[in-house]
Amino acid sequence: MKPTILVIESSEIQARMISETLSGSLGLRTQKVHNFEQLEGAVTALSGQDVIAISNLQLPGAVVGEAVDYCLDEGIPTIVLTSTIEPELRTAILKKQIVDYIVKNSHSFDQITSLVDRLIKNANISVLIVDDSQLFRSEQRRLLTLQKFNVYEANDGLEALERLNQHPEIQMVLTDLEMPNMDGLVLTNELRKVFSKEKLAIMGLSSYGDNHTSALFIKNGANDFLRKPFLQEEFNCRVQQNIELLEYIQKLEKAAHCDYLTDLFNRRYFFDQTSERFQQSGNQAGVAMFDLDHFKQVNDTYGHEAGDVVLVTFSDLLKKHLDSVGLVARLGGEEFAIYFEKSKLELARFAIENLRKATEDTPVFFGDQEIKVTVSIGLHHGQGESVDQLLAEADKNLYLAKESGRNRCIG
């Protein structure tokens, strides 16, 4: 469930522009309030819901930041909008435990959108803090929690390895240099034996050492380094940049491995992955090939856009019924395949038949048109020289399924 964004701004024009930007770019529900009385009513109405506040410091009825204080007292993560950021003002607003501040300028709307989007994504990202100082762990936890990350802690490198084993979803490690049992450099080396820089971001931190400390961390496999004590803004930016780099790499990998239309794995990834698995299994496995019946007729009758909708709908059914069985891919056009371990043969038969029925029973809507779709399936399992050979046998069964009336599985 996406959060509701509470836009607290005395200017109707500014509030509307922020709201339209967030709803248009991120599809978020927003609520505008222009004075303190409206704010109290809105917070009461939104009680119990996931809310993020974007608040101006000055508001009718709350001219010295009371609106921000009120939101924070209600447990609402709050981003402050300000026209200026004098040193004293910066210190004062950061003491309020806000998420961050944004200075109003020509780039404000982009910054607001980026920060809100980041907060929503962070709720699904876990970070591990490794430091023998409870004081520094608490400070880092405070900052990461304000950014809505899931946070774990470890007292030293050995405990950190245990945490990562318990929580493999962790995507970033913040590690101190000087620690008992296992220091930050050794920990970084140990982590790099298992996790590449593309899978786990590591940021070294230290209040000791000289200018060579950062080089030591980087050379030992860290992605980044930050000297303690640090500014809140710099800490937030460094963490955010490292997480965004991981996400960017994941997007590139997905683009290389997945079909652009259906989001299934593509032909190249399918053969790369299954060839290795096939050898490891002693050249024994099962495969099935799927071909949508009369698909050319769908394109000729309703157009290629309708055909794309049919492909996407069928792909969603494939994911729902077969993702837990094996590796599913779009080989090209209206042709799909699954590779599964021999031990899952009966499960595969059951799931494939359920898929066939679901395809027959699921109408595809394109505008005011309702398109009925069925699928023919060729199944083959056993031993062979290669995955290609298994697919060739499955393709023969697929041909028989087509010839014997379609909308059936043979094999």
C-alpha positions as CSV (number, residue, x, y, z in Angstrom):
1,M,0.0,0.0,0.0
2,K,1.5,3.3,-1.1
3,P,1.5,6.1,1.5
4,T,-0.6,9.2,1.4
5,I,1.4,12.4,1.0
6,L,0.3,15.3,3.2
7,V,1.3,18.5,1.5
8,I,1.4,21.3,4.1
9,E,1.8,24.6,2.3
10,S,0.0,28.0,2.7
11,S,0.3,28.8,-1.0
12,E,-2.5,27.1,-3.0
13,I,-0.4,27.2,-6.2
14,Q,2.7,25.7,-4.6
15,A,0.6,23.0,-2.9
16,R,-1.2,22.1,-6.1
17,M,2.1,21.9,-8.1
18,I,3.6,19.6,-5.5
19,S,0.5,17.4,-5.4
20,E,0.2,17.2,-9.1
21,T,3.9,16.3,-9.5
22,L,3.7,13.5,-6.9
23,S,0.5,12.1,-8.2
24,G,1.6,12.3,-11.8
25,S,5.2,10.9,-11.4
26,L,4.6,8.4,-8.6
27,G,0.9,7.7,-8.7
28,L,0.5,8.8,-5.1
29,R,-2.6,10.0,-3.3
30,T,-2.0,13.5,-1.8
31,Q,-3.9,15.8,0.5
32,K,-3.4,19.5,0.7
33,V,-3.7,21.6,3.8
34,H,-3.1,25.4,4.0
35,N,-3.3,26.2,7.8
36,F,-2.8,24.6,11.1
37,E,-6.5,23.9,11.8
38,Q,-6.8,22.0,8.5
39,L,-3.6,20.1,9.4
40,E,-5.1,18.8,12.7
41,G,-8.2,17.7,10.9
42,A,-6.2,15.9,8.1
43,V,-4.0,14.1,10.6
44,T,-7.0,12.9,12.6
45,A,-8.7,11.6,9.4
46,L,-5.5,9.8,8.3
47,S,-4.9,8.2,11.7
48,G,-3.6,4.7,11.3
49,Q,-2.6,5.1,7.7
50,D,0.8,5.3,6.2
51,V,1.5,9.0,5.7
52,I,4.5,11.2,4.7
53,A,4.4,14.9,5.3
54,I,5.9,17.6,3.2
55,S,5.7,20.8,5.2
56,N,6.6,24.4,4.9
57,L,8.1,25.9,8.1
58,Q,5.6,28.8,8.2
59,L,1.9,28.2,8.1
60,P,-1.1,30.4,9.2
61,G,-1.6,29.5,12.8
62,A,1.9,28.0,13.0
63,V,4.5,30.6,12.0
64,V,7.6,29.1,13.8
65,G,7.5,25.5,12.7
66,E,4.7,24.2,14.9
67,A,3.3,22.3,11.9
68,V,6.5,20.3,11.6
69,D,6.6,19.6,15.3
70,Y,2.9,18.5,15.3
71,C,3.6,16.0,12.4
72,L,6.7,14.6,14.2
73,D,4.8,14.3,17.5
74,E,2.2,12.2,15.6
75,G,4.9,9.9,14.3
76,I,4.7,11.1,10.7
77,P,8.0,11.2,8.7
78,T,8.4,14.8,7.6
79,I,10.3,16.6,4.9
80,V,10.7,20.3,5.5
81,L,10.4,22.9,2.7
82,T,12.3,26.2,3.3
83,S,13.0,29.3,1.3
84,T,16.5,29.7,3.0
85,I,18.9,27.6,4.9
86,E,20.9,29.7,7.2
87,P,23.4,27.8,9.5
88,E,21.3,28.4,12.6
89,L,18.1,27.3,10.8
90,R,19.7,24.2,9.4
91,T,20.9,23.2,12.9
92,A,17.5,23.8,14.4
93,I,15.4,21.9,11.9
94,L,17.8,18.9,11.8
95,K,17.4,18.7,15.6
96,K,13.7,18.1,15.0
97,Q,14.4,14.5,13.7
98,I,13.1,15.3,10.2
99,V,13.7,13.1,7.2
100,D,15.5,15.9,5.4
101,Y,15.0,19.5,4.2
102,I,14.6,20.9,0.7
103,V,15.4,24.5,-0.2
104,K,12.8,25.9,-2.6
105,N,14.4,26.5,-6.0
106,S,13.9,25.6,-9.7
107,H,14.8,22.0,-8.9
108,S,12.6,21.6,-5.8
109,F,9.8,19.5,-7.4
110,D,12.4,17.0,-8.8
111,Q,14.0,16.8,-5.4
112,I,10.7,16.2,-3.6
113,T,9.7,13.5,-6.0
114,S,13.1,11.8,-5.8
115,L,13.1,11.9,-2.0
116,V,9.5,10.6,-1.6
117,D,10.2,7.8,-4.1
118,R,13.4,6.9,-2.2
119,L,11.5,6.7,1.1
120,I,8.9,4.3,-0.4
121,K,11.6,2.1,-1.8
122,N,13.6,2.1,1.4
123,A,10.9,0.3,3.3
124,N,11.9,-2.8,1.4
125,I,15.7,-2.4,1.9
126,S,17.7,-3.7,4.8
127,V,21.0,-2.2,6.1
128,L,23.4,-3.7,8.6
129,I,25.4,-1.5,11.0
130,V,28.6,-3.0,12.3
131,D,30.3,-1.0,15.1
132,D,31.4,-1.9,18.6
133,S,30.3,1.6,19.8
134,Q,26.7,1.7,20.9
135,L,26.8,5.4,20.6
136,F,27.7,5.4,16.9
137,R,25.3,2.5,16.2
138,S,22.5,4.4,17.7
139,E,23.2,7.5,15.7
140,Q,23.4,5.5,12.4
141,R,20.2,3.7,13.3
142,R,18.5,7.0,14.0
143,L,19.4,8.4,10.6
144,L,18.6,5.2,8.7
145,T,15.3,4.8,10.4
146,L,14.4,8.4,9.5
147,Q,15.0,7.3,5.9
148,K,12.6,4.3,6.5
149,F,15.3,1.6,6.0
150,N,15.0,-1.8,7.9
151,V,18.0,-1.8,10.2
152,Y,20.1,-4.5,11.8
153,E,23.1,-4.2,14.1
154,A,26.2,-6.1,14.9
155,N,28.9,-5.5,17.5
156,D,31.8,-6.8,15.4
157,G,32.7,-8.5,12.1
158,L,32.0,-12.0,13.4
159,E,28.5,-11.0,14.6
160,A,28.0,-9.2,11.2
161,L,28.6,-12.5,9.3
162,E,26.0,-14.2,11.5
163,R,23.5,-11.4,10.8
164,L,24.0,-11.7,7.1
165,N,23.5,-15.4,7.2
166,Q,20.3,-14.8,9.2
167,H,19.1,-12.0,6.9
168,P,20.3,-12.6,3.3
169,E,18.1,-9.7,2.2
170,I,20.5,-7.2,3.6
171,Q,21.8,-5.0,0.7
172,M,24.2,-2.6,2.5
173,V,26.8,-2.9,5.3
174,L,28.1,0.1,7.2
175,T,31.2,-1.1,9.1
176,D,33.6,0.6,11.4
177,L,37.4,0.0,11.1
178,E,38.5,-0.7,14.7
179,M,36.5,-3.5,16.3
180,P,37.3,-6.5,18.5
181,N,37.4,-10.1,17.1
182,M,37.2,-9.0,13.4
183,D,37.8,-5.5,12.2
184,G,36.2,-3.7,9.3
185,L,38.9,-4.5,6.8
186,V,38.9,-8.2,7.5
187,L,35.1,-8.2,7.4
188,T,35.1,-6.4,4.1
189,N,37.5,-9.1,2.7
190,E,35.3,-11.9,4.0
191,L,32.1,-10.4,2.6
192,R,33.7,-10.0,-0.9
193,K,34.5,-13.7,-1.0
194,V,30.7,-14.2,-1.1
195,F,29.1,-11.0,-2.3
196,S,30.2,-8.9,-5.3
197,K,30.0,-5.1,-5.3
198,E,26.9,-5.4,-7.6
199,K,25.0,-7.5,-4.9
200,L,26.1,-5.9,-1.6
201,A,27.3,-2.3,-1.0
202,I,29.9,-1.9,1.8
203,M,30.7,1.5,3.3
204,G,33.7,1.8,5.6
205,L,33.6,4.3,8.5
206,S,36.3,5.4,10.8
207,S,37.3,8.2,13.2
208,Y,40.8,6.8,13.4
209,G,43.7,6.6,11.0
210,D,45.0,9.0,8.4
211,N,44.1,9.7,4.8
212,H,45.2,6.2,3.8
213,T,42.2,4.6,5.7
214,S,39.8,5.3,2.9
215,A,42.2,3.8,0.4
216,L,42.6,0.7,2.5
217,F,38.8,0.2,2.6
218,I,38.4,0.7,-1.1
219,K,41.3,-1.6,-2.0
220,N,39.9,-4.3,0.2
221,G,36.6,-4.2,-1.6
222,A,34.4,-1.4,0.0
223,N,32.2,0.7,-2.3
224,D,32.7,3.8,-0.3
225,F,34.2,5.4,2.9
226,L,33.0,8.1,5.3
227,R,34.9,9.6,8.1
228,K,33.3,10.0,11.5
229,P,31.8,12.2,12.8
230,F,29.8,13.0,9.7
231,L,27.1,15.5,8.7
232,Q,23.6,14.0,8.5
233,E,23.2,15.3,4.9
234,E,26.5,13.7,3.8
235,F,25.6,10.4,5.4
236,N,22.1,10.3,3.8
237,C,23.6,11.2,0.4
238,R,26.3,8.5,0.5
239,V,23.9,5.8,1.6
240,Q,21.4,6.8,-1.0
241,Q,23.9,6.9,-3.8
242,N,25.2,3.4,-3.0
243,I,21.7,1.9,-2.8
244,E,20.8,3.6,-6.1
245,L,23.9,2.2,-7.8
246,L,22.8,-1.3,-6.8
247,E,19.3,-0.6,-8.1
248,Y,20.7,0.7,-11.4
249,I,22.9,-2.4,-11.8
250,Q,19.9,-4.6,-11.1
251,K,17.9,-2.8,-13.8
252,L,20.7,-3.3,-16.3
253,E,20.8,-7.1,-15.4
254,K,17.0,-7.3,-15.7
255,A,17.1,-5.6,-19.1
256,A,19.7,-8.1,-20.3
257,H,18.0,-11.1,-18.9
258,C,14.3,-10.4,-19.4
259,D,11.9,-10.0,-22.3
260,Y,10.9,-6.3,-22.6
261,L,7.2,-7.0,-23.1
262,T,6.3,-9.8,-20.7
263,D,9.0,-9.4,-18.1
264,L,9.7,-13.2,-18.4
265,F,13.3,-14.4,-18.8
266,N,14.4,-14.1,-22.5
267,R,15.7,-16.9,-24.8
268,R,19.4,-16.2,-24.2
269,Y,19.1,-16.3,-20.4
270,F,17.0,-19.4,-20.5
271,F,19.6,-21.4,-22.5
272,D,22.5,-19.9,-20.5
273,Q,20.9,-21.0,-17.2
274,T,19.4,-24.3,-18.2
275,S,22.6,-25.6,-19.9
276,E,24.6,-25.4,-16.7
277,R,21.8,-26.9,-14.6
278,F,21.3,-29.7,-17.1
279,Q,25.0,-30.7,-16.8
280,Q,24.8,-30.6,-13.0
281,S,21.7,-32.8,-13.0
282,G,23.4,-35.6,-15.0
283,N,21.7,-34.6,-18.2
284,Q,18.2,-35.3,-16.8
285,A,15.4,-32.8,-16.7
286,G,11.9,-31.9,-17.9
287,V,10.8,-29.2,-20.3
288,A,7.5,-28.0,-21.8
289,M,6.8,-25.7,-24.7
290,F,3.7,-23.5,-24.9
291,D,2.2,-22.0,-28.0
292,L,-0.9,-19.8,-28.0
293,D,-3.5,-21.1,-30.4
294,H,-4.5,-19.0,-33.4
295,F,-2.3,-16.1,-32.3
296,K,-1.8,-14.8,-35.8
297,Q,-5.6,-14.6,-36.1
298,V,-5.7,-12.4,-33.0
299,N,-3.2,-10.0,-34.5
300,D,-5.0,-10.0,-37.8
301,T,-8.4,-9.4,-36.3
302,Y,-7.7,-7.1,-33.4
303,G,-4.2,-5.6,-34.2
304,H,-0.8,-6.1,-32.7
305,E,-1.5,-4.0,-29.6
306,A,-4.2,-6.5,-28.7
307,G,-1.8,-9.3,-29.4
308,D,0.6,-7.7,-26.9
309,V,-2.1,-7.6,-24.3
310,V,-2.7,-11.3,-24.9
311,L,1.0,-12.1,-24.5
312,V,1.2,-10.1,-21.3
313,T,-1.9,-11.7,-19.8
314,F,-0.7,-15.2,-20.7
315,S,2.8,-14.4,-19.2
316,D,1.2,-13.4,-15.9
317,L,-0.6,-16.7,-15.8
318,L,2.7,-18.5,-16.5
319,K,4.3,-16.7,-13.6
320,K,1.4,-17.4,-11.3
321,H,1.2,-21.2,-12.0
322,L,4.8,-22.2,-12.9
323,D,7.3,-19.8,-11.3
324,S,7.6,-22.2,-8.3
325,V,8.1,-25.2,-10.6
326,G,11.0,-24.2,-12.7
327,L,12.6,-21.6,-15.0
328,V,10.0,-19.9,-17.3
329,A,10.9,-17.9,-20.4
330,R,9.6,-16.4,-23.6
331,L,11.5,-17.9,-26.5
332,G,10.0,-15.6,-29.1
333,G,6.7,-14.6,-30.5
334,E,3.8,-16.6,-28.9
335,E,6.2,-19.4,-27.9
336,F,7.2,-20.0,-24.3
337,A,9.0,-22.7,-22.3
338,I,9.7,-24.1,-18.9
339,Y,12.7,-26.1,-17.6
340,F,12.3,-28.1,-14.4
341,E,14.1,-30.7,-12.4
342,K,13.1,-34.3,-13.0
343,S,12.0,-34.7,-9.4
344,K,9.3,-32.1,-10.0
345,L,7.6,-33.9,-12.9
346,E,4.3,-34.6,-11.2
347,L,4.1,-31.1,-9.8
348,A,4.9,-29.8,-13.3
349,R,2.1,-31.9,-14.8
350,F,-0.4,-30.6,-12.3
351,A,0.7,-27.0,-12.6
352,I,0.7,-27.1,-16.5
353,E,-2.8,-28.5,-16.6
354,N,-4.0,-25.8,-14.2
355,L,-2.3,-23.2,-16.4
356,R,-4.1,-24.6,-19.5
357,K,-7.5,-24.4,-17.8
358,A,-6.7,-20.9,-16.5
359,T,-5.8,-19.7,-20.0
360,E,-9.0,-21.1,-21.4
361,D,-11.1,-19.5,-18.6
362,T,-9.4,-16.1,-18.6
363,P,-10.8,-13.6,-21.1
364,V,-8.5,-10.9,-22.4
365,F,-10.1,-7.4,-22.7
366,F,-8.9,-5.0,-25.3
367,G,-11.1,-1.9,-25.3
368,D,-14.6,-3.2,-25.6
369,Q,-13.4,-6.4,-27.2
370,E,-13.3,-9.7,-25.3
371,I,-10.7,-12.1,-26.7
372,K,-10.7,-15.8,-25.9
373,V,-7.4,-17.6,-25.8
374,T,-6.2,-21.2,-25.5
375,V,-2.8,-22.8,-25.4
376,S,-1.3,-26.0,-26.7
377,I,1.5,-27.6,-24.8
378,G,4.2,-30.2,-25.5
379,L,5.9,-31.9,-22.5
380,H,9.0,-34.0,-22.5
381,H,11.2,-35.4,-19.7
382,G,14.1,-37.7,-19.2
383,Q,17.7,-37.9,-20.3
384,G,19.3,-36.3,-23.3
385,E,22.5,-34.9,-24.8
386,S,21.4,-31.3,-24.3
387,V,18.5,-29.0,-23.4
388,D,18.1,-28.3,-27.1
389,Q,17.4,-32.0,-27.6
390,L,14.8,-32.1,-24.9
391,L,13.1,-29.1,-26.4
392,A,13.1,-30.7,-29.8
393,E,11.2,-33.6,-28.3
394,A,8.8,-31.3,-26.5
395,D,8.3,-29.4,-29.8
396,K,7.2,-32.7,-31.5
397,N,4.6,-33.2,-28.7
398,L,3.5,-29.6,-29.2
399,Y,2.9,-30.3,-32.9
400,L,0.8,-33.3,-31.9
401,A,-1.2,-31.2,-29.5
402,K,-1.9,-28.7,-32.3
403,E,-2.8,-31.5,-34.8
404,S,-5.1,-33.3,-32.5
405,G,-7.3,-30.2,-31.8
406,R,-5.3,-27.7,-29.7
407,N,-5.9,-26.5,-26.1
408,R,-4.3,-29.6,-24.7
409,C,-1.0,-31.0,-23.3
410,I,0.7,-34.0,-24.8
411,G,3.8,-35.6,-23.3
